[in-house]
Amino acid sequence: MTSTKRHAGASLTEIAAAGGTSHTQVRRTLVSAFPTLVGRGRNMIPREVGDLLAVTFRGGVMSRPTGRMLGEDPAAVLEAAEALAELARRALADRQQNGPVAA
């Protein structure tokens, strides 16, 4: 996402476009995970949060249940994210050693 001179934050529309999802999905996720960031008349969130959200949507790991869980039990989400990162590292190492698997 690119920043404009007028806004230090990211709009929900920018996040949706960068993440390949809808404005509604971004808003629902934010309401579940970070209710203080969105609300009446607030459509801009910190750029860093917007960039991270876009990456999770683009990577296919953000969903409504994940967003809700992020709001309810962030420690569980962090544990799952760390496990997913380790699995990804192992998959990359296996791919480098053995080459990609033919479909």
GUKOLPA-240227 format. One record per residue: residue in one letter; x, y, z of N, C-alpha, C in turn. Coordinates in nm, 2 decimals, always signed. Layout:
<r residuo="A" n_px="X" n_py="Y" n_pz="Z" ca_px="X" ca_py="Y" ca_pz="Z" c_px="X" c_py="Y" c_pz="Z"/>
...
END
This chain:
<r residuo="M" n_px="+0.08" n_py="-0.12" n_pz="+0.00" ca_px="+0.00" ca_py="+0.00" ca_pz="+0.00" c_px="+0.09" c_py="+0.12" c_pz="+0.00"/>
<r residuo="T" n_px="+0.04" n_py="+0.23" n_pz="-0.06" ca_px="+0.12" ca_py="+0.35" ca_pz="-0.07" c_px="+0.05" c_py="+0.45" c_pz="+0.02"/>
<r residuo="S" n_px="+0.12" n_py="+0.53" n_pz="+0.09" ca_px="+0.07" ca_py="+0.64" ca_pz="+0.18" c_px="+0.05" c_py="+0.77" c_pz="+0.10"/>
<r residuo="T" n_px="-0.05" n_py="+0.84" n_pz="+0.14" ca_px="-0.07" ca_py="+0.97" ca_pz="+0.08" c_px="-0.02" c_py="+1.07" c_pz="+0.17"/>
<r residuo="K" n_px="+0.00" n_py="+1.19" n_pz="+0.13" ca_px="+0.05" ca_py="+1.30" ca_pz="+0.21" c_px="-0.05" c_py="+1.34" c_pz="+0.32"/>
<r residuo="R" n_px="-0.18" n_py="+1.33" n_pz="+0.29" ca_px="-0.28" ca_py="+1.37" ca_pz="+0.37" c_px="-0.31" c_py="+1.28" c_pz="+0.49"/>
<r residuo="H" n_px="-0.28" n_py="+1.15" n_pz="+0.47" ca_px="-0.32" ca_py="+1.05" ca_pz="+0.57" c_px="-0.20" c_py="+0.97" c_pz="+0.61"/>
<r residuo="A" n_px="-0.18" n_py="+0.96" n_pz="+0.74" ca_px="-0.07" ca_py="+0.87" ca_pz="+0.79" c_px="-0.11" c_py="+0.73" c_pz="+0.80"/>
<r residuo="G" n_px="-0.24" n_py="+0.71" n_pz="+0.79" ca_px="-0.30" ca_py="+0.57" ca_pz="+0.81" c_px="-0.34" c_py="+0.51" c_pz="+0.68"/>
<r residuo="A" n_px="-0.40" n_py="+0.39" n_pz="+0.69" ca_px="-0.44" ca_py="+0.31" ca_pz="+0.58" c_px="-0.60" c_py="+0.31" c_pz="+0.58"/>
<r residuo="S" n_px="-0.66" n_py="+0.33" n_pz="+0.47" ca_px="-0.80" ca_py="+0.31" ca_pz="+0.47" c_px="-0.84" c_py="+0.17" c_pz="+0.45"/>
<r residuo="L" n_px="-0.96" n_py="+0.13" n_pz="+0.50" ca_px="-1.01" ca_py="+0.00" ca_pz="+0.49" c_px="-1.01" c_py="-0.05" c_pz="+0.34"/>
<r residuo="T" n_px="-1.04" n_py="+0.04" n_pz="+0.25" ca_px="-1.05" ca_py="+0.01" ca_pz="+0.11" c_px="-0.91" c_py="-0.02" c_pz="+0.06"/>
<r residuo="E" n_px="-0.81" n_py="+0.05" n_pz="+0.10" ca_px="-0.67" ca_py="+0.03" ca_pz="+0.06" c_px="-0.62" c_py="-0.11" c_pz="+0.11"/>
<r residuo="I" n_px="-0.66" n_py="-0.14" n_pz="+0.24" ca_px="-0.62" ca_py="-0.27" ca_pz="+0.29" c_px="-0.69" c_py="-0.38" c_pz="+0.22"/>
<r residuo="A" n_px="-0.82" n_py="-0.37" n_pz="+0.19" ca_px="-0.89" ca_py="-0.47" ca_pz="+0.11" c_px="-0.83" c_py="-0.49" c_pz="-0.03"/>
<r residuo="A" n_px="-0.79" n_py="-0.38" n_pz="-0.10" ca_px="-0.74" ca_py="-0.40" ca_pz="-0.23" c_px="-0.60" c_py="-0.47" c_pz="-0.22"/>
<r residuo="A" n_px="-0.52" n_py="-0.43" n_pz="-0.13" ca_px="-0.38" ca_py="-0.49" ca_pz="-0.11" c_px="-0.39" c_py="-0.63" c_pz="-0.07"/>
<r residuo="G" n_px="-0.50" n_py="-0.66" n_pz="+0.01" ca_px="-0.51" ca_py="-0.80" ca_pz="+0.06" c_px="-0.60" c_py="-0.89" c_pz="-0.03"/>
<r residuo="G" n_px="-0.65" n_py="-0.84" n_pz="-0.13" ca_px="-0.73" ca_py="-0.92" ca_pz="-0.22" c_px="-0.86" c_py="-0.97" c_pz="-0.16"/>
<r residuo="T" n_px="-0.92" n_py="-0.88" n_pz="-0.08" ca_px="-1.05" ca_py="-0.92" ca_pz="-0.01" c_px="-1.14" c_py="-0.80" c_pz="-0.01"/>
<r residuo="S" n_px="-1.25" n_py="-0.80" n_pz="+0.06" ca_px="-1.35" ca_py="-0.70" ca_pz="+0.05" c_px="-1.33" c_py="-0.60" c_pz="+0.17"/>
<r residuo="H" n_px="-1.38" n_py="-0.48" n_pz="+0.15" ca_px="-1.39" ca_py="-0.38" ca_pz="+0.26" c_px="-1.46" c_py="-0.43" c_pz="+0.38"/>
<r residuo="T" n_px="-1.57" n_py="-0.50" n_pz="+0.35" ca_px="-1.66" ca_py="-0.56" ca_pz="+0.46" c_px="-1.58" c_py="-0.66" c_pz="+0.54"/>
<r residuo="Q" n_px="-1.50" n_py="-0.75" n_pz="+0.48" ca_px="-1.42" ca_py="-0.85" ca_pz="+0.55" c_px="-1.32" c_py="-0.78" c_pz="+0.63"/>
<r residuo="V" n_px="-1.25" n_py="-0.68" n_pz="+0.58" ca_px="-1.15" ca_py="-0.60" ca_pz="+0.66" c_px="-1.22" c_py="-0.54" c_pz="+0.78"/>
<r residuo="R" n_px="-1.33" n_py="-0.47" n_pz="+0.76" ca_px="-1.40" ca_py="-0.41" ca_pz="+0.87" c_px="-1.44" c_py="-0.51" c_pz="+0.98"/>
<r residuo="R" n_px="-1.50" n_py="-0.62" n_pz="+0.94" ca_px="-1.54" ca_py="-0.73" ca_pz="+1.03" c_px="-1.42" c_py="-0.78" c_pz="+1.11"/>
<r residuo="T" n_px="-1.31" n_py="-0.80" n_pz="+1.05" ca_px="-1.19" ca_py="-0.85" ca_pz="+1.11" c_px="-1.14" c_py="-0.75" c_pz="+1.22"/>
<r residuo="L" n_px="-1.14" n_py="-0.62" n_pz="+1.17" ca_px="-1.09" ca_py="-0.52" ca_pz="+1.27" c_px="-1.19" c_py="-0.50" c_pz="+1.39"/>
<r residuo="V" n_px="-1.32" n_py="-0.51" n_pz="+1.36" ca_px="-1.41" ca_py="-0.50" ca_pz="+1.47" c_px="-1.39" c_py="-0.61" c_pz="+1.57"/>
<r residuo="S" n_px="-1.36" n_py="-0.73" n_pz="+1.52" ca_px="-1.34" ca_py="-0.84" ca_pz="+1.61" c_px="-1.21" c_py="-0.83" c_pz="+1.68"/>
<r residuo="A" n_px="-1.10" n_py="-0.80" n_pz="+1.61" ca_px="-0.97" ca_py="-0.80" ca_pz="+1.67" c_px="-0.93" c_py="-0.67" c_pz="+1.74"/>
<r residuo="F" n_px="-0.96" n_py="-0.56" n_pz="+1.68" ca_px="-0.92" ca_py="-0.43" ca_pz="+1.73" c_px="-1.04" c_py="-0.33" c_pz="+1.73"/>
<r residuo="P" n_px="-1.13" n_py="-0.35" n_pz="+1.81" ca_px="-1.25" ca_py="-0.27" ca_pz="+1.81" c_px="-1.23" c_py="-0.12" c_pz="+1.84"/>
<r residuo="T" n_px="-1.12" n_py="-0.09" n_pz="+1.90" ca_px="-1.09" ca_py="+0.05" ca_pz="+1.93" c_px="-1.03" c_py="+0.12" c_pz="+1.80"/>
<r residuo="L" n_px="-0.99" n_py="+0.05" n_pz="+1.70" ca_px="-0.94" ca_py="+0.11" ca_pz="+1.58" c_px="-1.04" c_py="+0.15" c_pz="+1.48"/>
<r residuo="V" n_px="-1.16" n_py="+0.09" n_pz="+1.49" ca_px="-1.26" ca_py="+0.12" ca_pz="+1.39" c_px="-1.39" c_py="+0.16" c_pz="+1.47"/>
<r residuo="G" n_px="-1.47" n_py="+0.24" n_pz="+1.41" ca_px="-1.59" ca_py="+0.28" ca_pz="+1.47" c_px="-1.65" c_py="+0.39" c_pz="+1.39"/>
<r residuo="R" n_px="-1.75" n_py="+0.46" n_pz="+1.45" ca_px="-1.82" ca_py="+0.56" ca_pz="+1.38" c_px="-1.72" c_py="+0.67" c_pz="+1.33"/>
<r residuo="G" n_px="-1.72" n_py="+0.69" n_pz="+1.20" ca_px="-1.64" ca_py="+0.80" ca_pz="+1.14" c_px="-1.49" c_py="+0.77" c_pz="+1.13"/>
<r residuo="R" n_px="-1.45" n_py="+0.65" n_pz="+1.18" ca_px="-1.31" ca_py="+0.61" ca_pz="+1.17" c_px="-1.29" c_py="+0.51" c_pz="+1.06"/>
<r residuo="N" n_px="-1.23" n_py="+0.55" n_pz="+0.95" ca_px="-1.20" ca_py="+0.46" ca_pz="+0.84" c_px="-1.06" c_py="+0.45" c_pz="+0.81"/>
<r residuo="M" n_px="-0.97" n_py="+0.50" n_pz="+0.90" ca_px="-0.83" ca_py="+0.50" ca_pz="+0.88" c_px="-0.77" c_py="+0.43" c_pz="+1.00"/>
<r residuo="I" n_px="-0.68" n_py="+0.34" n_pz="+0.98" ca_px="-0.61" ca_py="+0.27" ca_pz="+1.09" c_px="-0.46" c_py="+0.29" c_pz="+1.07"/>
<r residuo="P" n_px="-0.38" n_py="+0.27" n_pz="+1.17" ca_px="-0.23" ca_py="+0.28" ca_pz="+1.15" c_px="-0.18" c_py="+0.20" c_pz="+1.03"/>
<r residuo="R" n_px="-0.10" n_py="+0.27" n_pz="+0.96" ca_px="-0.04" ca_py="+0.20" ca_pz="+0.83" c_px="+0.02" c_py="+0.07" c_pz="+0.86"/>
<r residuo="E" n_px="+0.09" n_py="+0.06" n_pz="+0.98" ca_px="+0.16" ca_py="-0.07" ca_pz="+1.01" c_px="+0.06" c_py="-0.18" c_pz="+1.03"/>
<r residuo="V" n_px="-0.05" n_py="-0.15" n_pz="+1.09" ca_px="-0.16" ca_py="-0.25" ca_pz="+1.11" c_px="-0.22" c_py="-0.29" c_pz="+0.98"/>
<r residuo="G" n_px="-0.24" n_py="-0.19" n_pz="+0.90" ca_px="-0.30" ca_py="-0.21" ca_pz="+0.77" c_px="-0.21" c_py="-0.30" c_pz="+0.68"/>
<r residuo="D" n_px="-0.08" n_py="-0.28" n_pz="+0.68" ca_px="+0.01" ca_py="-0.36" ca_pz="+0.60" c_px="+0.01" c_py="-0.50" c_pz="+0.65"/>
<r residuo="L" n_px="+0.01" n_py="-0.52" n_pz="+0.78" ca_px="+0.01" ca_py="-0.66" ca_pz="+0.84" c_px="-0.12" c_py="-0.73" c_pz="+0.80"/>
<r residuo="L" n_px="-0.23" n_py="-0.66" n_pz="+0.81" ca_px="-0.36" ca_py="-0.72" ca_pz="+0.78" c_px="-0.36" c_py="-0.76" c_pz="+0.63"/>
<r residuo="A" n_px="-0.32" n_py="-0.67" n_pz="+0.54" ca_px="-0.32" ca_py="-0.70" ca_pz="+0.40" c_px="-0.24" c_py="-0.83" c_pz="+0.37"/>
<r residuo="V" n_px="-0.12" n_py="-0.84" n_pz="+0.44" ca_px="-0.04" ca_py="-0.96" ca_pz="+0.42" c_px="-0.11" c_py="-1.09" c_pz="+0.46"/>
<r residuo="T" n_px="-0.18" n_py="-1.08" n_pz="+0.58" ca_px="-0.25" ca_py="-1.20" ca_pz="+0.62" c_px="-0.37" c_py="-1.24" c_pz="+0.53"/>
<r residuo="F" n_px="-0.44" n_py="-1.14" n_pz="+0.48" ca_px="-0.55" ca_py="-1.17" ca_pz="+0.39" c_px="-0.49" c_py="-1.22" c_pz="+0.26"/>
<r residuo="R" n_px="-0.39" n_py="-1.16" n_pz="+0.21" ca_px="-0.33" ca_py="-1.21" ca_pz="+0.08" c_px="-0.27" c_py="-1.35" c_pz="+0.10"/>
<r residuo="G" n_px="-0.22" n_py="-1.38" n_pz="+0.21" ca_px="-0.17" ca_py="-1.52" ca_pz="+0.24" c_px="-0.27" c_py="-1.62" c_pz="+0.27"/>
<r residuo="G" n_px="-0.40" n_py="-1.58" n_pz="+0.28" ca_px="-0.51" ca_py="-1.67" ca_pz="+0.30" c_px="-0.52" c_py="-1.72" c_pz="+0.45"/>
<r residuo="V" n_px="-0.45" n_py="-1.66" n_pz="+0.54" ca_px="-0.46" ca_py="-1.70" ca_pz="+0.68" c_px="-0.55" c_py="-1.62" c_pz="+0.77"/>
<r residuo="M" n_px="-0.61" n_py="-1.51" n_pz="+0.72" ca_px="-0.70" ca_py="-1.43" ca_pz="+0.80" c_px="-0.84" c_py="-1.47" c_pz="+0.76"/>
<r residuo="S" n_px="-0.92" n_py="-1.50" n_pz="+0.86" ca_px="-1.06" ca_py="-1.53" ca_pz="+0.83" c_px="-1.14" c_py="-1.47" c_pz="+0.95"/>
<r residuo="R" n_px="-1.28" n_py="-1.48" n_pz="+0.94" ca_px="-1.36" ca_py="-1.42" ca_pz="+1.05" c_px="-1.33" c_py="-1.49" c_pz="+1.18"/>
<r residuo="P" n_px="-1.32" n_py="-1.63" n_pz="+1.18" ca_px="-1.29" ca_py="-1.69" ca_pz="+1.31" c_px="-1.15" c_py="-1.65" c_pz="+1.36"/>
<r residuo="T" n_px="-1.05" n_py="-1.63" n_pz="+1.27" ca_px="-0.92" ca_py="-1.59" ca_pz="+1.32" c_px="-0.92" c_py="-1.45" c_pz="+1.37"/>
<r residuo="G" n_px="-1.00" n_py="-1.36" n_pz="+1.31" ca_px="-1.01" ca_py="-1.22" ca_pz="+1.36" c_px="-1.08" c_py="-1.22" c_pz="+1.49"/>
<r residuo="R" n_px="-1.18" n_py="-1.30" n_pz="+1.51" ca_px="-1.25" ca_py="-1.31" ca_pz="+1.64" c_px="-1.16" c_py="-1.36" c_pz="+1.74"/>
<r residuo="M" n_px="-1.09" n_py="-1.47" n_pz="+1.71" ca_px="-0.99" ca_py="-1.53" ca_pz="+1.81" c_px="-0.88" c_py="-1.43" c_pz="+1.84"/>
<r residuo="L" n_px="-0.84" n_py="-1.35" n_pz="+1.75" ca_px="-0.74" ca_py="-1.25" ca_pz="+1.77" c_px="-0.79" c_py="-1.15" c_pz="+1.88"/>
<r residuo="G" n_px="-0.92" n_py="-1.12" n_pz="+1.87" ca_px="-0.97" ca_py="-1.03" ca_pz="+1.97" c_px="-1.00" c_py="-1.10" c_pz="+2.11"/>
<r residuo="E" n_px="-1.03" n_py="-1.23" n_pz="+2.11" ca_px="-1.06" ca_py="-1.30" ca_pz="+2.23" c_px="-0.94" c_py="-1.36" c_pz="+2.30"/>
<r residuo="D" n_px="-0.85" n_py="-1.42" n_pz="+2.22" ca_px="-0.74" ca_py="-1.49" ca_pz="+2.28" c_px="-0.61" c_py="-1.47" c_pz="+2.19"/>
<r residuo="P" n_px="-0.55" n_py="-1.35" n_pz="+2.19" ca_px="-0.44" ca_py="-1.32" ca_pz="+2.11" c_px="-0.32" c_py="-1.42" c_pz="+2.13"/>
<r residuo="A" n_px="-0.31" n_py="-1.47" n_pz="+2.25" ca_px="-0.20" ca_py="-1.56" ca_pz="+2.28" c_px="-0.21" c_py="-1.69" c_pz="+2.20"/>
<r residuo="A" n_px="-0.34" n_py="-1.74" n_pz="+2.19" ca_px="-0.36" ca_py="-1.86" ca_pz="+2.11" c_px="-0.33" c_py="-1.84" c_pz="+1.96"/>
<r residuo="V" n_px="-0.36" n_py="-1.72" n_pz="+1.91" ca_px="-0.33" ca_py="-1.69" ca_pz="+1.77" c_px="-0.18" c_py="-1.68" c_pz="+1.75"/>
<r residuo="L" n_px="-0.11" n_py="-1.62" n_pz="+1.85" ca_px="+0.03" ca_py="-1.61" ca_pz="+1.84" c_px="+0.10" c_py="-1.75" c_pz="+1.84"/>
<r residuo="E" n_px="+0.05" n_py="-1.84" n_pz="+1.93" ca_px="+0.10" ca_py="-1.97" ca_pz="+1.93" c_px="+0.08" c_py="-2.04" c_pz="+1.80"/>
<r residuo="A" n_px="-0.04" n_py="-2.03" n_pz="+1.74" ca_px="-0.07" ca_py="-2.09" ca_pz="+1.61" c_px="+0.01" c_py="-2.03" c_pz="+1.50"/>
<r residuo="A" n_px="+0.03" n_py="-1.90" n_pz="+1.50" ca_px="+0.11" ca_py="-1.83" ca_pz="+1.40" c_px="+0.26" c_py="-1.88" c_pz="+1.41"/>
<r residuo="E" n_px="+0.31" n_py="-1.90" n_pz="+1.53" ca_px="+0.45" ca_py="-1.95" ca_pz="+1.54" c_px="+0.46" c_py="-2.09" c_pz="+1.49"/>
<r residuo="A" n_px="+0.36" n_py="-2.17" n_pz="+1.52" ca_px="+0.36" ca_py="-2.31" ca_pz="+1.47" c_px="+0.35" c_py="-2.31" c_pz="+1.31"/>
<r residuo="L" n_px="+0.26" n_py="-2.22" n_pz="+1.26" ca_px="+0.25" ca_py="-2.21" ca_pz="+1.11" c_px="+0.38" c_py="-2.17" c_pz="+1.05"/>
<r residuo="A" n_px="+0.45" n_py="-2.07" n_pz="+1.11" ca_px="+0.57" ca_py="-2.02" ca_pz="+1.06" c_px="+0.68" c_py="-2.14" c_pz="+1.06"/>
<r residuo="E" n_px="+0.68" n_py="-2.22" n_pz="+1.17" ca_px="+0.78" ca_py="-2.33" ca_pz="+1.17" c_px="+0.74" c_py="-2.43" c_pz="+1.06"/>
<r residuo="L" n_px="+0.62" n_py="-2.46" n_pz="+1.04" ca_px="+0.58" ca_py="-2.55" ca_pz="+0.94" c_px="+0.62" c_py="-2.50" c_pz="+0.80"/>
<r residuo="A" n_px="+0.60" n_py="-2.37" n_pz="+0.78" ca_px="+0.64" ca_py="-2.31" ca_pz="+0.65" c_px="+0.79" c_py="-2.32" c_pz="+0.63"/>
<r residuo="R" n_px="+0.87" n_py="-2.29" n_pz="+0.74" ca_px="+1.02" ca_py="-2.30" ca_pz="+0.73" c_px="+1.05" c_py="-2.45" c_pz="+0.69"/>
<r residuo="R" n_px="+0.99" n_py="-2.54" n_pz="+0.75" ca_px="+1.02" ca_py="-2.68" ca_pz="+0.72" c_px="+0.98" c_py="-2.72" c_pz="+0.58"/>
<r residuo="A" n_px="+0.87" n_py="-2.67" n_pz="+0.53" ca_px="+0.82" ca_py="-2.70" ca_pz="+0.40" c_px="+0.92" c_py="-2.64" c_pz="+0.30"/>
<r residuo="L" n_px="+0.97" n_py="-2.51" n_pz="+0.33" ca_px="+1.06" ca_py="-2.45" ca_pz="+0.24" c_px="+1.19" c_py="-2.53" c_pz="+0.23"/>
<r residuo="A" n_px="+1.24" n_py="-2.57" n_pz="+0.35" ca_px="+1.37" ca_py="-2.65" ca_pz="+0.36" c_px="+1.35" c_py="-2.78" c_pz="+0.28"/>
<r residuo="D" n_px="+1.24" n_py="-2.84" n_pz="+0.29" ca_px="+1.21" ca_py="-2.97" ca_pz="+0.22" c_px="+1.21" c_py="-2.94" c_pz="+0.07"/>
<r residuo="R" n_px="+1.15" n_py="-2.84" n_pz="+0.03" ca_px="+1.14" ca_py="-2.80" ca_pz="-0.11" c_px="+1.28" c_py="-2.77" c_pz="-0.17"/>
<r residuo="Q" n_px="+1.36" n_py="-2.70" n_pz="-0.09" ca_px="+1.50" ca_py="-2.67" ca_pz="-0.14" c_px="+1.58" c_py="-2.80" c_pz="-0.15"/>
<r residuo="Q" n_px="+1.56" n_py="-2.89" n_pz="-0.06" ca_px="+1.64" ca_py="-3.01" ca_pz="-0.06" c_px="+1.59" c_py="-3.11" c_pz="-0.16"/>
<r residuo="N" n_px="+1.46" n_py="-3.12" n_pz="-0.18" ca_px="+1.40" ca_py="-3.23" ca_pz="-0.27" c_px="+1.33" c_py="-3.17" c_pz="-0.39"/>
<r residuo="G" n_px="+1.32" n_py="-3.04" n_pz="-0.40" ca_px="+1.25" ca_py="-2.98" ca_pz="-0.52" c_px="+1.10" c_py="-2.99" c_pz="-0.50"/>
<r residuo="P" n_px="+1.03" n_py="-2.91" n_pz="-0.58" ca_px="+0.89" ca_py="-2.90" ca_pz="-0.57" c_px="+0.82" c_py="-3.03" c_pz="-0.61"/>
<r residuo="V" n_px="+0.71" n_py="-3.06" n_pz="-0.54" ca_px="+0.63" ca_py="-3.18" ca_pz="-0.57" c_px="+0.54" c_py="-3.16" c_pz="-0.69"/>
<r residuo="A" n_px="+0.54" n_py="-3.25" n_pz="-0.78" ca_px="+0.46" ca_py="-3.24" ca_pz="-0.90" c_px="+0.31" c_py="-3.26" c_pz="-0.86"/>
<r residuo="A" n_px="+0.23" n_py="-3.18" n_pz="-0.92" ca_px="+0.08" ca_py="-3.20" ca_pz="-0.89" c_px="+0.02" c_py="-3.31" c_pz="-0.97"/>
END
